[in-house]
Amino acid sequence: MEHNTTFPIKQNELDVLRDEATSYIKSIQWEQGQRAKNKDKDSKDESILLYLSRATGGNGGAEVTSVSKTILALKKRLLPDSVAIPIHLNQTLFAVQEGITLGIWIKDSYYDASGLSSLSERKSTLDNSGKREYESKMHTATAYMLFATAYNILHNLKPYASDDLSVMKNKFAGLPEVSFMSPLKGISCCLYYYDKYLSHPEIVLTDKDVVDFTVVYFEALIDEIQLRKNSLEYTETILDRTYKLENSDFAVSGWENVFAGAAKSVEFNKIQFEQIVGNRDAKHFARRLTERLLSYDFDAHKNPFQELGGFMPVFMGYGIPGTGKSMLIAAIATRLKEHCDNLDIPFLFHPMPDTLISTFQGGSAEKMVEWMKPLQDPTRLIFAPIDDAENNLQERTAQGVSAGVKEVIGVFLRYTEGAYAVNYGNSSIGLFTNLPETLDKAVISRVQGRFKIDGARTEHDFLDQDHLWWRKIQDTMPDFINMKDPKDYKYLSDQGLAKHMGEILKNVEKPTEERVHDIYDKIEKKHNTNHQLFYANLYKEMQKVFPFFSSRDVRNIQSAISLRLTDFDLEKDWFDNPELYFKKDYDTKFNMLQELMRDNMKGLDFSEIRRQEVVRYLDNVATIADTDFKRKVDKRVSQMHIELEAREQFDKEIDD
């Protein structure tokens, strides 16, 4: 189900609920269930679970516990001489209080949206089915409150926790029980075991352990809720909306958990752009992409290039097999990684795995959500290439396309536009394909930047491609290569990066694709290319010939033109000395880029750039459409040839 509405969580509404949250931290009451008491019998970790199950002193009855008292006791134990509460203890206490406050708000919101409020008011007069509905909604409200609480605590504490939590996870013996009976019971049960763990002498040995344990505990709570969420009813008003916290990048969207398995960077072979022959357009694009990603501001959680219109959350590189797609992916990753290491920025290389399509119904969607989740992490730069994109994102209407592919595309579309789509300007998905015409049309329409990966094209390119090969032999046996070098060309001098796109597009005059060429000529006879009406009529005619050409294509053309306006180099000394630009605050960076953009635009001709980009885009649209048609025709022709040949052979055999 699509998330279609975003509701704000207002800070002043949370202020009203904070006292209630504080009262839970000060004191709750919980009586352990029988099963939780018996948990120690078959446990992996005798001591801790035994300790948890005997927590009431073994005499039954409800026990009162206080998280705030336990944290003060920890402070005394860890830092007996300190007057102030240590920073990690303070952070944790604050995060838990804020999480509970937000959870109460979410619960109240569910009460109103689901009709539980009015059921509560009429509780004494409800018939059996009414009572059943009341109880069922109560369970769902409690589960969602606990989920939002845990999720918010993770959001606030994750940045301070250790990267490796395995030691803490080994100490943690799980949650003996989780209660969805009522909001009060839910929060009491949750805080009861949280408190018991914190009091255990082996769990917290340093103040940092308090943060680490809290993250491990609330991650486990979310896992538990995820396991049980399918048994909950009346969840429509949870799934159809997103709640976004005012003045924050925190949002709750259904049961989604961005922190699930925070992705680790994948290893890749290091490759420099100079080692790739030809592909000027692709290399130029890749270099711009890296510079733009690196401009992301980690404090403001936004990218100045997004505001200037020069950022591409989704792009596509396409070309015939063997022209260097995989090398290009590695070169982009190499360049980003080197700059990130230099600037001390966390980087995630996050290629789509080959094993995404599952044979189980719903399995592919789940794996795809898992893959796309880390792209919403605002704490690092992320490059997410999809190599051979035609395998997982092929046209859904084509014959024989699996249900898994349809699921993957559904998730991709939701996460790249719409209420799910969070793009801070720190992540970019790259589709790389030999067969762009077989990609799903809706997927292609999400692509905001596109370039050809066409390999070696010129005499110098082929010279260089050979040179990269025989140079290795020459290094080991200098006199073995007994061939003359070209007189007027220095090897690899053509493989450097272009200064700007204009160098590459010098010769874009008119569309090369026949049908687009005809449309272009026809409109040019009526309107000059520097008239606004030229484009309005061109698009209208395109739509007649290519019915799938839509407003989104026009938006994509506009973003391609905006990219050209931001097609300038960042100053070299900014990389050598990060204080000059990268370490500045967001507004300063934005102003510096605006200045560069103004200087860059002085030498540009808007109407010419617009014409070039429109021609380039329309050619691309037509080529993709025509290639698809041509492939189908070729396939049919080849089948007819085979049938003809088979018939002739068959006739011969009969005659013989």
N, C-alpha and C positions, 0 to 999 in steps of 0.2 A: 504494500500500500504506500502511495506517495506521501511524503510529509508535505503538507500544503500551506500551513499557517505558522508564522513565528509569533510567539507571545513574549513580551518583555517581562523579566522578573525585576521589579523595581526595588532599588535599595531601601527606600523609605518604608516599603511594605515588609522588608526583612527586619528592619529595626524594631518593628512592633513585636516580632516573634522571638527576638534574641533572648529575652528573659526566660521564656519557656525552655529554650535550648539549654541555657545555663543551668536551669533547675535540674535537668536530666543529668548534666555532668556532675553536679554537686551530689545528687543522690537518686538512685533507682532501687527498685525492689524486684527480685526475681526468684522464683522457685524452680529448681531444675526438674526437668522431666525425667521419668524413670530410665528412658533409653540413654540419655546423656550421662546419667549416673553410672550406668553399666558399661559405658564406652571403654573403660580401662581394660576389660577382660582380654580383648583381642587386638590391642593397639601396638603399633610399631614403637611407640615411645612411652614406655611405662610411666616414667616419673612425671612428665608434664600432664598427661591425661589423667593419671591417678590423682594428681594435685587438683586438676580442674573438677573432677567428679566428686572429690571429697571437700570441695570448696565450702559447702555449708556446714562443715564440721560433722557430716555424716548423720545429723539428727533430723533431716528433713526440714520442712517449713521454708518460708521465704527469707531471703537474706538481703540486707540493705548494703549496697556498695557505693563508693564515691570515686569517680575517675580523678576529680581535681585533688582529692586527698592523696590518692596513690601517686600522682605526679609530684606533689610536694614532698612525699616520702622519698621518691626517687631522687629528687634534688638534694635532699639531706644525705642520702646514701652516696651519690656520685660526687657531689661537690659540697662537702660539709662546711667549708669556710666561706662559701660565696653568699652574698646577701641577695643579689638579683637571681631570678630564675634563668638558668642557662638558655641561650637562644633556641636550641633545637626543641627543648621542652616547651618553651613558650610558643614556638611556631606550631607544634603539634596540637597543643591545647586549643589554640586559636582556630586551627584548621578543622578540628573535630567540632568545635562549637559552631563555626560557620556552616559546616556540612549539615549538621542537625537542623540549623535554622532554615537552610535551603530545602532540606527534606520536608520539614513541616509545611513550608510554603507550597511545595509540589503536591503534598498530600491534600492540603486545603483546596488547591486548584482542581485536583481529581474529584474531590467530594462534590464540588459545584458542577463540573463538566459532565460527570457520569450520572448525576441525579441522586448520589448517595446522601447528600445533605437533606433532601426532602424525605428520603426513606428514613433517615435518623429521626427527623421530627415526628414522623408518624409511627415510630417503632412499635409502640404499644398496641396499635390497631392493625398491624400487618397480618395477612393470612399466611398460610404455609409457603406459598410460592414467593410472596413478598419477603418473608423471613429468609428464604433461601437466597434470594437476590441480594438482600442486605448483607448477609454473611459473605457471599461470594465477592461483592464489591469491596467489603471491608478487607478481605485478604489481598485483593489487587492493590488497594490504596496503600496498605502496609508495605507490600513488596516494592511498590514504585517509590515510596518514601525512602525505604532503606537503600534502594538502588541509587536514587539521586543524592542521598547523603554520602554514600561510599564514593560515588563518582566525583563529587565535588571535593571530597577530602583528597582523593588521588590527584585531582587537577592541581590542588594547592600545595601538595607535599612532594609529588614526583620530582620536581626540579631540585629538591634538597636531599633526596634519598641517594644512597650509593648506587652506582651503575650495576654492581653485581650483588644481587640479594640472595644468592644461593645459600650462604651460611645461615642467614635468618630463616630462610624457607626450610632448612633442615631442622632447625629448632622448633619450628611451628608444627603443631600436631593436628591442625585442622579445627573446624568449628564443631563442637559437640552437638549443637542444635541451633536452628534458626526458626524464629516464630513469625508467622504471618497472621496470627489470630486477630490482633488489633494493633493500631499504630503504637499505643502505649506499651503493649506486650512486645511488639517488634523491637522498639528502641531499647526497652529494658533488657531483653535477652541479649541483644547485640552488645550493649555497653557492659553488661555483666561479665561476659567472657573476655571482652577487650581488657577490662579492669583486672580480671584474674591473671591473664597472661602477663600484663605489665608488672603485677606484684611478684611474679615468679622470679626467684633469684638468678636463674640462668638465662633469662630472656634478654634483659637489658643490662649491659655491662658498661656502656658509655652513653653520653647524651645523644649521640648520632643514632644509636640503636633504637631510640624511641621513634625517630622518624622512619627508620627502615622497617621496624616491626609494624608500625601503623599502616604503612603502604602494603606490606604482606597481608595483614589482617583484612583490610578493606578490599584488597584484590580478591581474597578468598571469599568474602561475602558476596561480591559481584558474581563470581563464578557459581556460587551456590544459587543465587537468584536466577542466573541464566539457565541453570539446569532445570529449575522448577517453573520458569515463566510460562511454558506451554500448557501447564495445568490451570493457569489463571484465566478467568472469564472477564467479560466486559472491559477489554483492553483497547477498544476502538479510540477512545479519547486520549489514549497514551500514544498510539501509533500514528495519529493523523496530525501531530503538531510538534513543533520544536519550541522549547523554552530557552530564551537567551538572557543571560544575566546582564543587566545594565552596566555600562562602563567596564566591560570585561569581555574576554574572548571565550568565556565558559558558556556552553549550551548543552541542554539535555534533549536528545532526539530519540524518542522511543526507548528501546533497551540497548541502544548502541554504545559500544565501549571503545573509544579511540585508543585506550591504553592496552588493549588486548595484544599480548605478544609484541611489544614495541620492537620494530624490525631492526635487525642487525645489517650492516652494510655487507654487500656481496663482494668477494674478491674479483679483480679484473686485471687483464694484461695492460701494462702501461704503454701508451702509444702517443707520439707527438703528431700534431697536425702536418708537420713537414714530411712525415713518412707516408702520408696519403697523397696519391697522385691524382691530379685533376680535381674534380668535385669542388670547384671554387665557390659556387653558390652554397653548397652544404657546409663547407668549412667556415665561410663567412657567417652563416646563420648560427652555427655552433658556437663560434667565438662570441657573437652578440648575446646569445642565450646565457653563456657563463657569466659575462659581465653584468647582465641584468639580475641574474639570481644573486650574485654576490652583493648587490646593492640593497638587499633585503635588510630591514631594520628590526633587530631582535627585541628591542624595547617596545617599539610602537606596534610590532606585529603587522607591518605592512611594507610595501615596496614602492619607493618613489616612481619607479618605471611604470607601475600600474596606473598611477595617477596621470602620467604623461602619455599613456596609451602605447607603451612599448613593451608590454609583457605578454608572454604566451603560455598560458597554463597547459594547452594541448597543441602539439605541432606534429607535422608528418614529413618524413623523408622517404622518397620513393624512387625506384629505378630498377633497371633490369638486373638479374642475378649477377654476382661477381663484380659489382662496382664499388664495394667497400662499405656496406652498411654496418657490419659488425665492427670493423675498424673504427668507423666514425663514432659509434656508441662508446667504444673504449677511449677514443681521443677526447670526447666531451667529458667522460668520467675522470680521465687523467688530469685534464686542465682544471676541472672544478676541485678535485682532491688537492692538487698542488697549491692552488690559491687558498683553499680553506685551511690547509695545514699552516700556510704562511700567515694567514690572518687569524689563526686560532678560532676557527668557526667549525661547529660540528656538521659533518656531511654524511648523507645516506645515499649510497648507490643501491637502487631498489628495482632491479629488473623484474618483469613479470615472469613467474616460473612456468616451465613448459607443462607442468602437470596440473594445470588449473582446471581443465574440463573433467568433471567427475561423472561417473556412470549413474550415481545415485541422484534421484530427483531432489533438487534443492541444494545438492552438494556443491555444484559449481558456483551458485550464487554466494554460498557461504564462504567459499575459498576466495572469490573475487572481492567480497566485502573485506575479508581479512587482509587481502593484498592492498586494497585502496585505503584502508583505515590510516596507516602511517602517514599518508599524504596530507592528513589534516593536523599533523604535529607541528606546531609553530616554533619548535625549539631547535630545528636544524634545517639545512638546505637539502633538498631532495631531488634527485634526478631518477625518473622512473621510465626506463625505455621498455617498449613492447616490441621485441624483434619478431619478424615474420608475423606481423599483426593479423594477416589474413587467416591464420589458423584459429584464432579465438574470437575475431570480430567480423566474421564474414557475413555477407548479406543474409538477413534473417528469412527473406522470402524465397531464397534459392532452394532447389530441391535437395532433400536429404540433409538439411542442416539440423544438427542435434539440438535437443532441448537444452543441453549444457551451454552451447554457444548463445542461445537466446537469453538464458539467465545471466551470463557474463555481460552481454551487451546491455541488458536492463539495468544492471548495477552500474556499469560504466556511465550510462546516460544520466542516471540519477545523481551520481557523484560529480559529474562535470558541469551540470547546470541544474538549477532548481534549489529547493530549500536545503538539500544535503550539502550542496556544493560550497565548501568553505575554501576560499583560496586567499591566503595571506600574501602571496607573491614570493613564497619560498620554495615552491615545488613545481616541477614541470614534467608532464607525461609526453614521451616521444613515441609516435607510431612509426615503425620502420617496416616497409613492405616492398615486395617485388610486384605485387598485384593490387594496386590501389583500387582498381575498378571492381574488385571482388569484395571490398570492405562494405559494411552496412552504410547506407546513405545517411542515416541519422548520426552515425559515428563520424563520418567524413565531415558532416556539417558542424561538428564541435571543434574541428581543427582550425586554429587561428593563424598558424604560420605554416607554410609548406615550402619544400625545396626539393630539387631533383638531385639524386645521387647518381651521377652519370659516368663516373670513372674517368679514365684517360680519354681525351678528345683531340689533342693536338700532337703535332710531331714532337714537340718538347715533352709533352706528357709521357709519350711512349718511350722516348729516350730516358726519361727519369725513372720510369717503371723498370726498365732493363737495368739501369745504373744501380738501383737499390738492390737488385739481385746479384749482379756480378761484382759489386763492391765487396761483398762478403768473401768471395773467392780471392779477390785481390789483396784483402787484408792478410790472408794466410799465405798466399803465394804471389808476391808482388809482380813477378815478371810473366806470370802465366797468361794474363789477358793481353794478347798481342794484337789489339785493334786500335784504330785511330779515333781520337775524340773529335766531336764537332768543333769547328774553328770559332764560331761566334756565339756559343752558348755555354754558360757555366752551369753544370749540373745542379738541379733542384732550385735554380733561381726563380722558376715560374711557380714553384709550389708554395710560396709564401702566401700570406693572407691578403685579400683585397682591402683597400682602404675603406671603400664604401660600396654599397649595392650598385650605384651608378656605373662603376667600372665594369661590373658583370653584365649589366643590362644595356650597355651602350647601343647594342644593335636591335633592341626590341622595337620594331617599326609597326608591324601589323600582325594580327593573329595568324598563326601558321595552320591552324585547323580549318579545313575548308568551309564548313557550315558557319563557323564563327566569323571567318573572313568575309563571307557573303553578307552576313547581318551587319558587320562593322561598316563595310563599303556602302551598304544601302542607307544606313543612318548618317554616315559622313556626308552623303550627298545633300541631306536635308539640314544638318547642323554641324557647325565647326566643333572640333574636339575641345575647344576651350569654352564652350557654352554649357551651362548646367543642364540644359534640355537634352544635349547629346546623350548623357548617361541615362537619364530617365527613359528615353526612347530605346536605348540600347538594351537596358534590362528588360523592358516590356517585350521587345522582339525575342530576346533570349528565352523568355518564359514560354513563348509560343512554340519554339523549336525544342527546348529542353524543359518539359513541364515541371521537373523537380527543382528547377532553379527558383530560389525563394528569397524572402527578406533576409533570411539568415546568411545567404551567400553575399548579399549586399553588405551586411554587417562585417562579414569576414574580409571583404574587399576594403572596407573602411579601416579595419584594424591593420591590414597589410600596409595601407598608406601611412597610418600612424606610426607603424614600425619604421618606415623609411624616414619619417621626420625625426625619429630618435636614433637614426643610423649614424652614430658618431662614436669615436673611440673615447674611452675613459683615459684621463691623463696617465702617462706611464709612471710618473713619480707617485701617484696615488697608491699604486701597487707596492712600490718600494718603501713608501712611508705611509702606512695605513691611517696614521693620525690625521693626515691631510683630508681624507674623505670617508673611508670605510668606518672609522671609529666615531665619526661625527653623529650628532643627533639627527632624527628624521627630517626636521624642517630645514636644517642647514644643507643636508644632502639634496633635498628636493630643490632648493634654491640654486645650488651649484649645477645640478643637472639642467634646470631651466635655462641657466646662462649658456651652458654648452649647446643646448638645443637651439637657442636663438642664434648663436654664432653659426651653427650648422645650417640653419634654414636660410641664412643670407645668401648662400651660394646655390640654393635650390629653386627650381621652377615648379610650383605646386601643380599646375595643370599638366605638365609633362610627366611628373611622378605619378599623378593619378592615372594618366593614360597608360603608362607602362605597367602599373600594377593591375589595372583592369584587364589589359590584354593578356597579361601573364595568368591571371586567375581564370579568365573565361576559356583560354586555351586549355588550361588544366582540367576544368570541368568537362569540356568537350572530349578531350583525349580519354579521360576516365570512362565517360559514357560510351564512346566509340569503341574503345578497346574491348569493353565488355561485350558489345554487340558483335564485334569482329571475331572474338574468341568463340562465341556461340556458333557463328557462321562457319568458321574454320573447322570446328568440331564436327558440325553436320556434314560439311564437304568431305572431311576425312572418313566419316562413317560411310558416306555414299560410295567413295572410292573403294573402301574395304568390301562393301557389299557387291560392288561391280566385279572386283577382282575375284571374290569368292564364287560369284555366279559363273564367271568365265572358266575358272578352274573346275567347277562342278560339271559344267557342260562338257569340258574336255574329257573328264574322267568317264562320263556316260558314253561319249563317242568311242573312247578307247575300249 
